[in-house]
Amino acid sequence: MQPKKSLGQNFLTDPEILSAIADYGELTSNDTVLEIGPGQGNLTRILCQRASKVVAVEFDRDLYTLLERELASKFSNLKLIQGDILSFGLSTLPKNYKVVANIPYNITSPIITKLLAAKNSPMLSVLLVQKEVAERMAAQPGKLSASAVLASIYAEISTGLIVPAEYFDPVPKVDSQVLIMRRRVQPLVSADEMSKFTDVVYAGFAQPRKKIKSSLAVGLKTNKETAEQLLNKADIDPNLRPQNLAIDDWRRLCNLV
């Protein structure tokens, strides 16, 4: 079946790479795993052999029909769902489920946001994404983005295997990399404070190439002097750039805004 560019479909067939991706999921015979966009079922087969239950959500009706025909009768622990992952209820899954998936490039950001912020979030997410996205999400102070700061509130984030573009069909323009998000026991910011924290982070990154005092002033719609006073109170060098601030810096700043 021909991949559909409009749905961001890039199929991966190499068995060794697929097995290595599944390895990051640390699956046991007790685990329920969610697969987003199973496509042709190449990764699905491996997951079904390792986990207690696999819930595979496929948007493409044609691929869903293919999966139902090829896999449903072979794996009794596979539950196929035809639908949009962005409207799928994660609350229907058991607590401490895992996610292992080669997700569509065109909805990468919404998927990551949904998984991290959900009330019933996965204990471990292993996602094959564009290499640039993986590097950005796992960045350390000096290269942080607003999205990386916010993601790290919910999870410890790291990267794994790099998969060159030529292993996909069709061949995308960029390489891919495994992104690993391990849920924190407790988020670093409480649910009551998260909205405010998010606003402060986005305010701080309003002009990311400028110094934090200038960027924050624009984001908070105030003047540089007021922004600099806030930063000094938070024990943050006003001359740093937003990407240089650590998570604790943002938390202190949030408490003062």
FENRAHU-V526405 format. One record per residue. RES is the residue in one letter. SS is DSSP state (alpha for helix, beta for strand, coil for the rest). PHI is phi in radians with two decimals (999 if undefined). BURIAL is b if it has 24 or more other ideal C-beta (glycine too) atoms within 12 Angstrom, else e. Layout:
# FENRAHU-V526405
RES,SS,PHI,BURIAL
RES,SS,PHI,BURIAL
This chain:
# FENRAHU-V526405
M,coil,999,e
Q,coil,-1.26,e
P,coil,-1.09,b
K,coil,-1.81,e
K,alpha,-1.06,e
S,alpha,-1.11,e
L,alpha,-1.79,b
G,coil,1.15,b
Q,coil,-1.47,b
N,coil,-2.39,b
F,beta,-1.51,b
L,beta,-1.97,b
T,coil,-2.09,e
D,coil,-1.10,e
P,alpha,-1.12,e
E,alpha,-1.19,e
I,alpha,-1.16,b
L,alpha,-1.07,b
S,alpha,-1.14,e
A,alpha,-1.13,e
I,alpha,-1.10,b
A,alpha,-1.09,b
D,alpha,-1.01,e
Y,coil,-1.11,b
G,coil,-1.31,b
E,coil,0.86,e
L,coil,-1.31,b
T,coil,-2.18,e
S,coil,-1.24,e
N,coil,-1.80,e
D,coil,-1.51,b
T,beta,-1.77,b
V,beta,-2.14,b
L,beta,-1.72,b
E,beta,-1.94,b
I,beta,-1.76,b
G,coil,1.19,b
P,coil,-1.11,b
G,coil,1.08,b
Q,coil,-1.51,b
G,coil,1.52,b
N,alpha,-1.13,b
L,alpha,-1.38,b
T,alpha,-0.97,b
R,alpha,-1.01,b
I,alpha,-1.18,b
L,alpha,-1.09,b
C,alpha,-1.12,b
Q,alpha,-1.37,e
R,alpha,-1.94,b
A,coil,-1.84,b
S,coil,-1.22,b
K,beta,-2.57,b
V,beta,-2.13,b
V,beta,-1.85,b
A,beta,-1.95,b
V,beta,-1.85,b
E,beta,-2.08,b
F,coil,-1.35,b
D,coil,-1.27,b
R,alpha,-1.11,e
D,alpha,-1.13,e
L,alpha,-1.18,b
Y,alpha,-1.02,b
T,alpha,-1.10,e
L,alpha,-1.09,b
L,alpha,-1.10,b
E,alpha,-1.09,b
R,alpha,-1.28,e
E,alpha,-1.53,b
L,coil,-2.04,b
A,coil,-0.96,b
S,coil,-1.42,e
K,coil,-1.54,e
F,coil,-2.23,b
S,coil,-1.26,e
N,coil,-1.62,b
L,beta,-1.76,b
K,beta,-2.02,b
L,beta,-1.64,b
I,beta,-2.26,b
Q,beta,-1.64,e
G,coil,3.02,e
D,coil,-1.61,e
I,alpha,-1.05,b
L,alpha,-1.25,b
S,alpha,-1.93,e
F,coil,-1.26,b
G,coil,-1.45,e
L,alpha,-1.15,b
S,alpha,-1.16,e
T,alpha,-1.36,e
L,coil,-1.57,b
P,coil,-1.18,e
K,coil,-1.08,e
N,coil,1.14,e
Y,coil,-1.22,b
K,beta,-2.15,b
V,beta,-2.14,b
V,beta,-2.36,b
A,beta,-2.85,b
N,beta,-1.73,b
I,coil,-1.52,b
P,coil,-1.10,b
Y,alpha,-1.00,b
N,alpha,-1.31,e
I,alpha,-2.28,b
T,alpha,-1.01,b
S,alpha,-1.08,b
P,alpha,-1.06,e
I,alpha,-1.14,b
I,alpha,-1.06,b
T,alpha,-1.07,b
K,alpha,-1.06,b
L,alpha,-1.16,b
L,alpha,-1.27,b
A,alpha,-1.62,b
A,coil,-1.13,b
K,coil,-1.08,e
N,coil,-1.81,e
S,coil,-1.48,b
P,coil,-1.20,b
M,coil,-1.26,b
L,beta,-2.61,b
S,beta,-2.11,b
V,beta,-2.09,b
L,beta,-2.14,b
L,beta,-1.56,b
V,beta,-2.31,b
Q,beta,-1.03,b
K,alpha,-0.97,b
E,alpha,-1.07,e
V,alpha,-1.14,b
A,alpha,-1.04,b
E,alpha,-1.14,b
R,alpha,-1.18,b
M,alpha,-1.20,b
A,coil,-1.73,b
A,coil,-1.11,b
Q,coil,-1.85,e
P,coil,-0.85,e
G,coil,2.05,e
K,coil,-2.33,e
L,coil,-1.22,b
S,coil,-2.01,b
A,alpha,-1.05,b
S,alpha,-1.13,b
A,alpha,-1.20,b
V,alpha,-1.06,b
L,alpha,-1.18,b
A,alpha,-1.13,b
S,alpha,-1.22,b
I,alpha,-1.15,b
Y,alpha,-1.68,b
A,beta,-2.58,b
E,beta,-1.53,b
I,beta,-2.05,b
S,beta,-2.53,b
T,beta,-2.14,b
G,beta,-2.29,b
L,beta,-0.96,b
I,beta,-1.59,e
V,beta,-2.00,b
P,coil,-1.05,e
A,alpha,-1.00,e
E,alpha,-1.19,e
Y,alpha,-1.45,b
F,beta,-1.82,b
D,beta,-2.27,e
P,coil,-1.24,e
V,coil,-1.32,e
P,coil,-1.32,b
K,coil,-1.44,e
V,coil,-2.29,e
D,coil,-1.34,b
S,beta,-2.05,b
Q,beta,-2.65,b
V,beta,-1.32,b
L,beta,-1.89,b
I,beta,-2.03,b
M,beta,-2.12,b
R,beta,-1.83,b
R,beta,-1.02,b
R,coil,-1.29,e
V,coil,-1.04,e
Q,coil,-2.36,e
P,coil,-0.99,b
L,coil,-1.26,b
V,coil,-2.25,b
S,coil,-1.20,e
A,alpha,-1.05,e
D,alpha,-1.16,e
E,alpha,-1.70,e
M,alpha,-1.12,e
S,alpha,-1.09,e
K,alpha,-1.14,e
F,alpha,-1.04,b
T,alpha,-1.05,b
D,alpha,-1.08,b
V,alpha,-1.16,b
V,alpha,-1.11,b
Y,alpha,-1.13,b
A,alpha,-1.11,b
G,alpha,-1.16,b
F,coil,-1.72,b
A,coil,-1.01,b
Q,coil,-2.37,b
P,coil,-1.06,b
R,coil,-1.49,e
K,coil,-1.74,e
K,beta,-1.14,b
I,alpha,-1.05,b
K,alpha,-1.14,b
S,alpha,-1.33,b
S,alpha,-1.10,b
L,alpha,-1.15,b
A,alpha,-1.07,b
V,alpha,-1.16,b
G,alpha,-1.13,b
L,alpha,-1.62,b
K,coil,0.98,e
T,coil,-2.34,e
N,coil,-1.77,e
K,alpha,-1.09,e
E,alpha,-1.11,e
T,alpha,-1.14,e
A,alpha,-1.09,b
E,alpha,-1.16,b
Q,alpha,-1.09,e
L,alpha,-1.07,b
L,alpha,-1.13,b
N,alpha,-1.11,e
K,alpha,-1.11,e
A,coil,-1.49,b
D,coil,1.05,e
I,coil,-2.11,b
D,coil,-1.12,e
P,coil,-1.07,b
N,coil,-1.60,e
L,coil,-1.24,b
R,beta,-1.68,b
P,alpha,-0.91,b
Q,alpha,-1.19,b
N,alpha,-1.56,b
L,coil,-1.35,b
A,coil,-1.49,b
I,alpha,-1.01,b
D,alpha,-1.10,e
D,alpha,-1.09,b
W,alpha,-1.13,b
R,alpha,-1.16,b
R,alpha,-1.12,e
L,alpha,-1.11,b
C,alpha,-1.04,b
N,alpha,-1.16,e
L,alpha,-1.74,e
V,coil,-1.40,b
